[in-house]
Amino acid sequence: MRHRKAGRKLGRNGSHRRALFRNMASQLIRSVRVDEEDETRPKVPGRIVTTLAKAKELRPYVEKLVTMGIRGAEHTAKAREFNTTAERNTTEWKKWRESAEWQKWNQAVAPSVALRRRAFALLRDREAVSVLFNELAERFADRPGGYTRVVRLAEVRLGDAGRKAIIEFTGERDRAKGGRKRSAPVVAAKPAKSAKS
């Protein structure tokens, strides 16, 4: 008996769903890096509009990719202490390449390279992988999770009236918790009525 994978099918077979999530995830990640001269740039960076069902299914996919980026950046930072400042193919660089420092650097940077390859296998987009490991990893380095949020929109999609939603990266345009304290209105006590004689 074959078990079906849990999750929304979204009216697509498995390979079509994977392609859909790959394209949506790379579009969301690429929207972080904004080119001011580009006429097709997003109005708000780090956000895309889609249907609610797709946004809910895309969220864990992107969260795992951001976690990969953070872990890769940590390994790269550890490898920096063994790196050299010499220019490539100079005699000093060649000596470093044959030294024990290069072995240590190679061992330290190998997990980062493996994580980049895994991310590229999921995204198939070099620019998105670059944004993921350079910009998003630095942005969410101190955050343990919850890198994205889904916000429902009041409007529906024309044609099939599908619920629309925004999926965006957290950290920008966040509401401050406990900013304004709401309190109940103060009700003044009524003056006592005087008894008429």
ABEGO torsion letter per residue (X at the ends): XBBBBBEBAGGBBAAAAAAAAAAAAAAAAAAABBBAABAABBABBGBBBBBAAAAAAAAAAAAAAAAAAAAAAAAAAAAAAABBABBBGBAAAAAAAABAAAAAAAAAAAAAAAAAAAAAAAAGBAAAAAAAAAAAAAAAAABAEGABBBBBBABBBBGAGBBBBBBBBBGBGBBBBGABBBBBBBBBBBBBBBBBX
